[in-house]
Amino acid sequence: MKYCELLECCKFLQSFKHINSILRVEDSILKINFQTFTLYANLKRGESSLFTCEHFYASKYYCAPFDTLLAKRFINAAVECMDVSLNDRVLNIKVSQKNSYKTTSSTLRLEFTGKNTNAIILDENEKVIEALRHIDESVSYRAVKVGEKLAPLPSFTIQKSTDKIENVEAFLRASYEAMQKKELESFKAAKAALLNKKIDKIQNLLDSLGNEQQLQKEAHQKSMEAELLLMHRHLLKDYEKEYELSGIDGQSYKITLDGRVQESIDKLFDRAKKLKQKAKSLHKERQNLSEKLEFTKRLLDALIDSKSKEEAEILLPKRKAADKKDDTQSAFYTFFVEGCKVLVGKNEKGNAEILKDAKKNDIWFHIKNRASAHVILKTDKSNVPSSTLEFCAKLCVNFSALGAGVHEVDFAPRRNVKITSGAHVTYTDFKTMHIFKS
């Protein structure tokens, strides 16, 4: 972020005298709620900036010591002073909190300085009490350690500029849009490549599956050969390997033994049994792979349709190996939106499972008057933001077999949804949301 831009933003922000709340919404992004304005500080190295937007989806809650101190020191705090360090790309926000017996002063130091980009919480004596990134002296001459004074940043030559930002709020919105466009395109390309690779893998598995009728025919052949050998067992010699035997249909069959006579009979019966079992399970395996293929394609469509990187990251978050395995085996998919757990049925079995396990205060989503994926939003009896409800409705549309256009999504508390059989339901006292799919 340029020094002149930071100065202009600081002038704009100085009109806000109270911080309602502050929290981390991404690994390196802070959300600061002033009385009538929401500011986001992007503290990614090499990409630091300030921005604002209508809504920023947080895929998880953070509870590291930095986040705990951030909440303790800056929620419901009065802004005493806000300035930019002289000739440095650093925004200092000094606040105070009053309680019944004392006033606590703290400073949030936001450094937009490339390699040293950081968010540091200082006490009234300018000592570090927490930081987004702790820096050890072994990796940098400027250590950032709890309980120690913060050394000054290296001198930086600022190029003077007379450029003025006419509308700071519009500038902050444009900053967000530019950041999102760049990150979204990069994220989509990387994740789409992984999904397309997964789709190809599933398709290859489908194509490699055998044919049920061919397996049944082969099983019948092995069983018949075993029965012929058994019928003529008294004529067969263990030292002979090939026989031409007549069946009950009068036809002649050539049979090659695999070992001794009785051993060959047992092997043929065992092979026939296995082929029958494989033919029987083949249909189920094909159905499972087809459902997985369809679901992955819909996930790809949802990724392509996502309008922001946060939305795309909710669809395809970083997962541990164990989580990936669970999602592969499960009949439903799990997302986390604004700290809320969201379940989407992959198939009829998955729809039935999430319906059955949902609690009465959870919220259920379904496309109006047609078959669709079921979506359950786990509420834990808490109020749910309208943006989260809208995102769940979008999931319902994206994971149902629907084309482009405007679709109606009904949603209601789970207590108002009655299961008639499986995933078939009736429901009352619902609301409807209109979702556009491109």
Contacts in CASP RR format, 6 or more apart in sequence:
PFRMAT RR
TARGET T0000
AUTHOR 0000-0000-0000
METHOD contacts of the structure
MODEL  1
MKYCELLECCKFLQSFKHINSILRVEDSILKINFQTFTLYANLKRGESSL
FTCEHFYASKYYCAPFDTLLAKRFINAAVECMDVSLNDRVLNIKVSQKNS
YKTTSSTLRLEFTGKNTNAIILDENEKVIEALRHIDESVSYRAVKVGEKL
APLPSFTIQKSTDKIENVEAFLRASYEAMQKKELESFKAAKAALLNKKID
KIQNLLDSLGNEQQLQKEAHQKSMEAELLLMHRHLLKDYEKEYELSGIDG
QSYKITLDGRVQESIDKLFDRAKKLKQKAKSLHKERQNLSEKLEFTKRLL
DALIDSKSKEEAEILLPKRKAADKKDDTQSAFYTFFVEGCKVLVGKNEKG
NAEILKDAKKNDIWFHIKNRASAHVILKTDKSNVPSSTLEFCAKLCVNFS
ALGAGVHEVDFAPRRNVKITSGAHVTYTDFKTMHIFKS
1 48 0 8 1.000
1 49 0 8 1.000
1 50 0 8 1.000
1 89 0 8 1.000
1 112 0 8 1.000
2 89 0 8 1.000
2 161 0 8 1.000
3 84 0 8 1.000
3 87 0 8 1.000
3 88 0 8 1.000
3 89 0 8 1.000
3 158 0 8 1.000
3 159 0 8 1.000
3 161 0 8 1.000
4 161 0 8 1.000
4 163 0 8 1.000
5 165 0 8 1.000
5 171 0 8 1.000
6 50 0 8 1.000
6 84 0 8 1.000
6 89 0 8 1.000
6 91 0 8 1.000
6 112 0 8 1.000
7 84 0 8 1.000
8 164 0 8 1.000
8 165 0 8 1.000
8 168 0 8 1.000
8 171 0 8 1.000
9 50 0 8 1.000
9 91 0 8 1.000
9 165 0 8 1.000
9 168 0 8 1.000
9 171 0 8 1.000
9 172 0 8 1.000
10 82 0 8 1.000
10 83 0 8 1.000
10 84 0 8 1.000
10 91 0 8 1.000
11 168 0 8 1.000
12 168 0 8 1.000
12 169 0 8 1.000
13 34 0 8 1.000
13 37 0 8 1.000
13 39 0 8 1.000
13 82 0 8 1.000
14 82 0 8 1.000
16 34 0 8 1.000
16 35 0 8 1.000
16 36 0 8 1.000
16 37 0 8 1.000
16 79 0 8 1.000
17 35 0 8 1.000
17 78 0 8 1.000
17 79 0 8 1.000
18 34 0 8 1.000
18 35 0 8 1.000
18 76 0 8 1.000
18 77 0 8 1.000
18 78 0 8 1.000
18 79 0 8 1.000
19 32 0 8 1.000
19 33 0 8 1.000
19 34 0 8 1.000
19 74 0 8 1.000
19 75 0 8 1.000
19 76 0 8 1.000
19 77 0 8 1.000
19 78 0 8 1.000
19 79 0 8 1.000
19 93 0 8 1.000
19 95 0 8 1.000
20 33 0 8 1.000
20 34 0 8 1.000
20 35 0 8 1.000
20 75 0 8 1.000
20 76 0 8 1.000
21 31 0 8 1.000
21 32 0 8 1.000
21 33 0 8 1.000
21 71 0 8 1.000
21 75 0 8 1.000
21 76 0 8 1.000
22 30 0 8 1.000
22 31 0 8 1.000
22 32 0 8 1.000
22 33 0 8 1.000
22 70 0 8 1.000
22 71 0 8 1.000
22 74 0 8 1.000
22 75 0 8 1.000
22 108 0 8 1.000
23 30 0 8 1.000
23 31 0 8 1.000
23 58 0 8 1.000
23 61 0 8 1.000
23 62 0 8 1.000
23 67 0 8 1.000
23 70 0 8 1.000
23 71 0 8 1.000
24 30 0 8 1.000
24 31 0 8 1.000
24 62 0 8 1.000
24 66 0 8 1.000
24 67 0 8 1.000
24 70 0 8 1.000
25 31 0 8 1.000
25 40 0 8 1.000
25 56 0 8 1.000
25 58 0 8 1.000
25 310 0 8 1.000
26 56 0 8 1.000
26 58 0 8 1.000
26 59 0 8 1.000
26 310 0 8 1.000
28 42 0 8 1.000
28 43 0 8 1.000
28 44 0 8 1.000
28 45 0 8 1.000
28 132 0 8 1.000
29 40 0 8 1.000
29 41 0 8 1.000
29 42 0 8 1.000
29 43 0 8 1.000
29 44 0 8 1.000
29 56 0 8 1.000
30 40 0 8 1.000
30 41 0 8 1.000
30 43 0 8 1.000
30 70 0 8 1.000
30 110 0 8 1.000
30 119 0 8 1.000
31 38 0 8 1.000
31 39 0 8 1.000
31 40 0 8 1.000
31 56 0 8 1.000
31 58 0 8 1.000
32 38 0 8 1.000
32 39 0 8 1.000
32 40 0 8 1.000
32 41 0 8 1.000
32 74 0 8 1.000
32 93 0 8 1.000
34 79 0 8 1.000
37 52 0 8 1.000
37 169 0 8 1.000
38 52 0 8 1.000
39 50 0 8 1.000
39 51 0 8 1.000
39 52 0 8 1.000
39 172 0 8 1.000
40 50 0 8 1.000
40 51 0 8 1.000
40 52 0 8 1.000
40 53 0 8 1.000
40 56 0 8 1.000
40 176 0 8 1.000
41 50 0 8 1.000
41 91 0 8 1.000
41 110 0 8 1.000
41 119 0 8 1.000
42 48 0 8 1.000
42 49 0 8 1.000
42 50 0 8 1.000
42 51 0 8 1.000
42 179 0 8 1.000
43 110 0 8 1.000
43 111 0 8 1.000
43 112 0 8 1.000
43 117 0 8 1.000
43 118 0 8 1.000
43 119 0 8 1.000
43 132 0 8 1.000
44 117 0 8 1.000
45 114 0 8 1.000
45 115 0 8 1.000
45 117 0 8 1.000
46 114 0 8 1.000
46 117 0 8 1.000
47 179 0 8 1.000
48 112 0 8 1.000
48 113 0 8 1.000
48 114 0 8 1.000
48 117 0 8 1.000
49 112 0 8 1.000
49 175 0 8 1.000
49 179 0 8 1.000
50 91 0 8 1.000
50 112 0 8 1.000
50 172 0 8 1.000
50 175 0 8 1.000
51 172 0 8 1.000
51 173 0 8 1.000
51 175 0 8 1.000
51 176 0 8 1.000
51 179 0 8 1.000
52 169 0 8 1.000
52 172 0 8 1.000
52 173 0 8 1.000
52 176 0 8 1.000
53 173 0 8 1.000
53 176 0 8 1.000
55 387 0 8 1.000
56 310 0 8 1.000
57 308 0 8 1.000
57 310 0 8 1.000
57 311 0 8 1.000
57 314 0 8 1.000
57 337 0 8 1.000
57 338 0 8 1.000
57 387 0 8 1.000
57 391 0 8 1.000
58 310 0 8 1.000
58 338 0 8 1.000
58 339 0 8 1.000
59 310 0 8 1.000
59 313 0 8 1.000
59 314 0 8 1.000
59 317 0 8 1.000
59 336 0 8 1.000
59 337 0 8 1.000
59 339 0 8 1.000
60 336 0 8 1.000
60 339 0 8 1.000
61 339 0 8 1.000
65 130 0 8 1.000
66 119 0 8 1.000
66 121 0 8 1.000
66 130 0 8 1.000
66 131 0 8 1.000
66 132 0 8 1.000
69 121 0 8 1.000
69 129 0 8 1.000
69 130 0 8 1.000
70 108 0 8 1.000
70 121 0 8 1.000
70 130 0 8 1.000
73 95 0 8 1.000
73 97 0 8 1.000
73 104 0 8 1.000
73 106 0 8 1.000
73 108 0 8 1.000
73 121 0 8 1.000
73 129 0 8 1.000
74 95 0 8 1.000
74 106 0 8 1.000
74 108 0 8 1.000
76 97 0 8 1.000
77 95 0 8 1.000
77 96 0 8 1.000
77 97 0 8 1.000
77 106 0 8 1.000
78 95 0 8 1.000
78 96 0 8 1.000
78 97 0 8 1.000
78 98 0 8 1.000
79 93 0 8 1.000
79 94 0 8 1.000
79 95 0 8 1.000
80 94 0 8 1.000
80 95 0 8 1.000
80 96 0 8 1.000
80 105 0 8 1.000
81 92 0 8 1.000
81 93 0 8 1.000
81 94 0 8 1.000
82 91 0 8 1.000
82 92 0 8 1.000
82 93 0 8 1.000
82 94 0 8 1.000
83 91 0 8 1.000
83 92 0 8 1.000
84 90 0 8 1.000
84 91 0 8 1.000
84 92 0 8 1.000
85 92 0 8 1.000
87 155 0 8 1.000
87 156 0 8 1.000
87 158 0 8 1.000
88 113 0 8 1.000
88 153 0 8 1.000
88 156 0 8 1.000
88 158 0 8 1.000
89 111 0 8 1.000
89 112 0 8 1.000
89 113 0 8 1.000
89 156 0 8 1.000
90 109 0 8 1.000
90 110 0 8 1.000
90 111 0 8 1.000
90 112 0 8 1.000
90 113 0 8 1.000
90 153 0 8 1.000
91 109 0 8 1.000
91 110 0 8 1.000
91 112 0 8 1.000
92 107 0 8 1.000
92 108 0 8 1.000
92 109 0 8 1.000
92 110 0 8 1.000
93 107 0 8 1.000
93 108 0 8 1.000
93 110 0 8 1.000
94 105 0 8 1.000
94 106 0 8 1.000
94 107 0 8 1.000
95 105 0 8 1.000
95 106 0 8 1.000
95 107 0 8 1.000
95 108 0 8 1.000
96 103 0 8 1.000
96 104 0 8 1.000
96 105 0 8 1.000
96 106 0 8 1.000
97 103 0 8 1.000
97 104 0 8 1.000
97 106 0 8 1.000
104 124 0 8 1.000
105 123 0 8 1.000
105 124 0 8 1.000
106 121 0 8 1.000
106 122 0 8 1.000
106 123 0 8 1.000
106 124 0 8 1.000
106 129 0 8 1.000
107 121 0 8 1.000
107 122 0 8 1.000
107 123 0 8 1.000
107 126 0 8 1.000
108 119 0 8 1.000
108 120 0 8 1.000
108 121 0 8 1.000
108 122 0 8 1.000
109 118 0 8 1.000
109 119 0 8 1.000
109 120 0 8 1.000
109 121 0 8 1.000
109 122 0 8 1.000
109 150 0 8 1.000
110 119 0 8 1.000
111 117 0 8 1.000
111 118 0 8 1.000
111 119 0 8 1.000
111 120 0 8 1.000
111 153 0 8 1.000
113 153 0 8 1.000
113 156 0 8 1.000
116 140 0 8 1.000
116 142 0 8 1.000
116 153 0 8 1.000
118 131 0 8 1.000
118 132 0 8 1.000
118 133 0 8 1.000
118 135 0 8 1.000
118 144 0 8 1.000
119 131 0 8 1.000
119 132 0 8 1.000
120 128 0 8 1.000
120 130 0 8 1.000
120 131 0 8 1.000
120 132 0 8 1.000
120 144 0 8 1.000
120 150 0 8 1.000
121 128 0 8 1.000
121 129 0 8 1.000
121 130 0 8 1.000
121 131 0 8 1.000
122 128 0 8 1.000
122 129 0 8 1.000
122 150 0 8 1.000
123 129 0 8 1.000
126 149 0 8 1.000
126 150 0 8 1.000
127 147 0 8 1.000
127 148 0 8 1.000
127 149 0 8 1.000
127 150 0 8 1.000
128 144 0 8 1.000
128 145 0 8 1.000
128 146 0 8 1.000
128 147 0 8 1.000
128 148 0 8 1.000
128 149 0 8 1.000
128 150 0 8 1.000
129 146 0 8 1.000
129 147 0 8 1.000
130 146 0 8 1.000
131 144 0 8 1.000
131 146 0 8 1.000
133 144 0 8 1.000
134 144 0 8 1.000
134 145 0 8 1.000
134 146 0 8 1.000
135 142 0 8 1.000
135 143 0 8 1.000
135 144 0 8 1.000
135 145 0 8 1.000
136 143 0 8 1.000
136 145 0 8 1.000
137 143 0 8 1.000
141 151 0 8 1.000
142 151 0 8 1.000
142 153 0 8 1.000
142 154 0 8 1.000
143 151 0 8 1.000
144 150 0 8 1.000
165 171 0 8 1.000
180 308 0 8 1.000
180 309 0 8 1.000
183 309 0 8 1.000
184 306 0 8 1.000
184 307 0 8 1.000
184 308 0 8 1.000
184 309 0 8 1.000
184 312 0 8 1.000
187 309 0 8 1.000
187 312 0 8 1.000
187 313 0 8 1.000
188 303 0 8 1.000
188 304 0 8 1.000
188 306 0 8 1.000
188 312 0 8 1.000
191 303 0 8 1.000
191 312 0 8 1.000
191 316 0 8 1.000
192 300 0 8 1.000
192 303 0 8 1.000
192 304 0 8 1.000
194 316 0 8 1.000
195 296 0 8 1.000
195 299 0 8 1.000
195 300 0 8 1.000
195 303 0 8 1.000
195 316 0 8 1.000
196 300 0 8 1.000
198 296 0 8 1.000
199 293 0 8 1.000
199 296 0 8 1.000
199 297 0 8 1.000
199 300 0 8 1.000
202 289 0 8 1.000
202 292 0 8 1.000
202 293 0 8 1.000
202 296 0 8 1.000
203 293 0 8 1.000
205 289 0 8 1.000
206 286 0 8 1.000
206 289 0 8 1.000
206 290 0 8 1.000
206 293 0 8 1.000
209 282 0 8 1.000
209 285 0 8 1.000
209 286 0 8 1.000
209 289 0 8 1.000
210 282 0 8 1.000
212 279 0 8 1.000
212 282 0 8 1.000
212 283 0 8 1.000
215 275 0 8 1.000
215 276 0 8 1.000
215 278 0 8 1.000
215 279 0 8 1.000
215 282 0 8 1.000
216 275 0 8 1.000
216 276 0 8 1.000
216 279 0 8 1.000
218 275 0 8 1.000
219 271 0 8 1.000
219 272 0 8 1.000
219 273 0 8 1.000
219 275 0 8 1.000
219 276 0 8 1.000
219 279 0 8 1.000
220 272 0 8 1.000
222 268 0 8 1.000
222 269 0 8 1.000
222 271 0 8 1.000
222 272 0 8 1.000
222 275 0 8 1.000
223 268 0 8 1.000
223 269 0 8 1.000
223 272 0 8 1.000
224 253 0 8 1.000
225 253 0 8 1.000
225 255 0 8 1.000
225 268 0 8 1.000
226 265 0 8 1.000
226 268 0 8 1.000
226 269 0 8 1.000
226 272 0 8 1.000
228 245 0 8 1.000
228 247 0 8 1.000
228 253 0 8 1.000
228 255 0 8 1.000
229 236 0 8 1.000
229 243 0 8 1.000
229 245 0 8 1.000
229 255 0 8 1.000
229 257 0 8 1.000
229 261 0 8 1.000
229 264 0 8 1.000
229 265 0 8 1.000
229 268 0 8 1.000
230 265 0 8 1.000
231 245 0 8 1.000
231 247 0 8 1.000
232 243 0 8 1.000
232 245 0 8 1.000
233 261 0 8 1.000
233 262 0 8 1.000
233 265 0 8 1.000
236 243 0 8 1.000
236 261 0 8 1.000
237 261 0 8 1.000
238 259 0 8 1.000
238 260 0 8 1.000
238 261 0 8 1.000
240 257 0 8 1.000
241 256 0 8 1.000
241 257 0 8 1.000
241 259 0 8 1.000
242 254 0 8 1.000
242 255 0 8 1.000
242 256 0 8 1.000
242 257 0 8 1.000
243 254 0 8 1.000
243 255 0 8 1.000
243 257 0 8 1.000
244 252 0 8 1.000
244 253 0 8 1.000
244 254 0 8 1.000
244 255 0 8 1.000
245 252 0 8 1.000
245 253 0 8 1.000
245 255 0 8 1.000
246 252 0 8 1.000
246 253 0 8 1.000
247 253 0 8 1.000
257 264 0 8 1.000
258 264 0 8 1.000
258 267 0 8 1.000
291 346 0 8 1.000
291 347 0 8 1.000
292 346 0 8 1.000
295 333 0 8 1.000
295 346 0 8 1.000
295 347 0 8 1.000
295 399 0 8 1.000
298 398 0 8 1.000
298 399 0 8 1.000
298 400 0 8 1.000
299 315 0 8 1.000
299 316 0 8 1.000
299 333 0 8 1.000
299 399 0 8 1.000
301 398 0 8 1.000
302 315 0 8 1.000
302 394 0 8 1.000
302 395 0 8 1.000
302 398 0 8 1.000
302 399 0 8 1.000
303 312 0 8 1.000
303 315 0 8 1.000
303 316 0 8 1.000
305 394 0 8 1.000
305 398 0 8 1.000
305 437 0 8 1.000
305 438 0 8 1.000
306 312 0 8 1.000
306 315 0 8 1.000
311 391 0 8 1.000
314 335 0 8 1.000
314 336 0 8 1.000
314 337 0 8 1.000
314 391 0 8 1.000
315 335 0 8 1.000
317 335 0 8 1.000
317 336 0 8 1.000
319 327 0 8 1.000
327 333 0 8 1.000
327 334 0 8 1.000
330 346 0 8 1.000
330 350 0 8 1.000
331 345 0 8 1.000
331 346 0 8 1.000
331 347 0 8 1.000
331 349 0 8 1.000
331 350 0 8 1.000
331 353 0 8 1.000
332 343 0 8 1.000
332 344 0 8 1.000
332 345 0 8 1.000
332 346 0 8 1.000
332 350 0 8 1.000
332 351 0 8 1.000
332 353 0 8 1.000
332 354 0 8 1.000
333 343 0 8 1.000
333 344 0 8 1.000
333 345 0 8 1.000
333 346 0 8 1.000
333 399 0 8 1.000
334 341 0 8 1.000
334 342 0 8 1.000
334 343 0 8 1.000
334 344 0 8 1.000
335 341 0 8 1.000
335 342 0 8 1.000
335 343 0 8 1.000
335 344 0 8 1.000
335 395 0 8 1.000
336 342 0 8 1.000
337 388 0 8 1.000
337 391 0 8 1.000
337 392 0 8 1.000
338 385 0 8 1.000
338 387 0 8 1.000
338 388 0 8 1.000
340 377 0 8 1.000
340 378 0 8 1.000
340 379 0 8 1.000
340 380 0 8 1.000
340 384 0 8 1.000
340 388 0 8 1.000
341 377 0 8 1.000
341 378 0 8 1.000
342 375 0 8 1.000
342 376 0 8 1.000
342 377 0 8 1.000
342 378 0 8 1.000
342 391 0 8 1.000
342 392 0 8 1.000
342 395 0 8 1.000
343 354 0 8 1.000
343 358 0 8 1.000
343 375 0 8 1.000
343 376 0 8 1.000
343 378 0 8 1.000
344 354 0 8 1.000
344 373 0 8 1.000
344 374 0 8 1.000
344 375 0 8 1.000
344 395 0 8 1.000
344 396 0 8 1.000
344 399 0 8 1.000
345 351 0 8 1.000
345 353 0 8 1.000
345 354 0 8 1.000
345 373 0 8 1.000
345 374 0 8 1.000
345 375 0 8 1.000
345 399 0 8 1.000
346 373 0 8 1.000
348 422 0 8 1.000
348 423 0 8 1.000
350 374 0 8 1.000
350 423 0 8 1.000
351 373 0 8 1.000
351 374 0 8 1.000
351 422 0 8 1.000
351 423 0 8 1.000
352 419 0 8 1.000
352 422 0 8 1.000
352 423 0 8 1.000
354 374 0 8 1.000
354 376 0 8 1.000
355 364 0 8 1.000
355 374 0 8 1.000
355 376 0 8 1.000
355 414 0 8 1.000
355 417 0 8 1.000
355 419 0 8 1.000
355 422 0 8 1.000
355 423 0 8 1.000
355 425 0 8 1.000
356 419 0 8 1.000
358 364 0 8 1.000
358 376 0 8 1.000
358 378 0 8 1.000
358 414 0 8 1.000
359 378 0 8 1.000
359 414 0 8 1.000
360 413 0 8 1.000
360 414 0 8 1.000
360 415 0 8 1.000
361 379 0 8 1.000
361 380 0 8 1.000
361 381 0 8 1.000
361 413 0 8 1.000
361 414 0 8 1.000
361 415 0 8 1.000
362 376 0 8 1.000
362 377 0 8 1.000
362 378 0 8 1.000
362 379 0 8 1.000
362 413 0 8 1.000
362 414 0 8 1.000
363 376 0 8 1.000
363 377 0 8 1.000
363 379 0 8 1.000
363 384 0 8 1.000
363 389 0 8 1.000
363 392 0 8 1.000
363 411 0 8 1.000
363 412 0 8 1.000
363 413 0 8 1.000
363 414 0 8 1.000
364 374 0 8 1.000
364 375 0 8 1.000
364 376 0 8 1.000
364 377 0 8 1.000
364 411 0 8 1.000
364 412 0 8 1.000
364 413 0 8 1.000
364 414 0 8 1.000
364 417 0 8 1.000
364 427 0 8 1.000
365 374 0 8 1.000
365 375 0 8 1.000
365 376 0 8 1.000
365 377 0 8 1.000
365 392 0 8 1.000
365 393 0 8 1.000
365 395 0 8 1.000
365 396 0 8 1.000
365 409 0 8 1.000
365 410 0 8 1.000
365 411 0 8 1.000
366 372 0 8 1.000
366 374 0 8 1.000
366 375 0 8 1.000
366 396 0 8 1.000
366 409 0 8 1.000
366 410 0 8 1.000
366 411 0 8 1.000
366 425 0 8 1.000
366 427 0 8 1.000
367 396 0 8 1.000
367 397 0 8 1.000
367 400 0 8 1.000
367 402 0 8 1.000
367 407 0 8 1.000
367 408 0 8 1.000
367 409 0 8 1.000
367 410 0 8 1.000
368 407 0 8 1.000
368 408 0 8 1.000
368 409 0 8 1.000
368 410 0 8 1.000
368 432 0 8 1.000
369 408 0 8 1.000
371 400 0 8 1.000
371 401 0 8 1.000
372 396 0 8 1.000
372 400 0 8 1.000
372 401 0 8 1.000
372 402 0 8 1.000
373 395 0 8 1.000
373 396 0 8 1.000
373 399 0 8 1.000
373 400 0 8 1.000
374 396 0 8 1.000
374 423 0 8 1.000
375 392 0 8 1.000
375 393 0 8 1.000
375 395 0 8 1.000
375 396 0 8 1.000
375 399 0 8 1.000
376 414 0 8 1.000
377 384 0 8 1.000
377 388 0 8 1.000
377 389 0 8 1.000
377 392 0 8 1.000
389 411 0 8 1.000
389 433 0 8 1.000
390 433 0 8 1.000
390 435 0 8 1.000
392 411 0 8 1.000
393 409 0 8 1.000
393 411 0 8 1.000
393 433 0 8 1.000
393 435 0 8 1.000
394 435 0 8 1.000
396 409 0 8 1.000
396 435 0 8 1.000
397 407 0 8 1.000
397 409 0 8 1.000
397 435 0 8 1.000
397 437 0 8 1.000
398 437 0 8 1.000
402 437 0 8 1.000
403 437 0 8 1.000
404 437 0 8 1.000
404 438 0 8 1.000
405 436 0 8 1.000
405 437 0 8 1.000
405 438 0 8 1.000
406 434 0 8 1.000
406 435 0 8 1.000
406 436 0 8 1.000
406 437 0 8 1.000
407 434 0 8 1.000
407 435 0 8 1.000
407 436 0 8 1.000
407 437 0 8 1.000
408 432 0 8 1.000
408 433 0 8 1.000
408 434 0 8 1.000
408 435 0 8 1.000
409 432 0 8 1.000
409 433 0 8 1.000
409 434 0 8 1.000
409 435 0 8 1.000
410 427 0 8 1.000
410 430 0 8 1.000
410 431 0 8 1.000
410 432 0 8 1.000
411 430 0 8 1.000
411 431 0 8 1.000
411 432 0 8 1.000
411 433 0 8 1.000
412 427 0 8 1.000
412 428 0 8 1.000
412 429 0 8 1.000
412 430 0 8 1.000
412 431 0 8 1.000
413 429 0 8 1.000
416 427 0 8 1.000
416 428 0 8 1.000
416 429 0 8 1.000
416 430 0 8 1.000
417 425 0 8 1.000
417 426 0 8 1.000
417 427 0 8 1.000
418 425 0 8 1.000
418 426 0 8 1.000
418 427 0 8 1.000
419 425 0 8 1.000
420 426 0 8 1.000
END
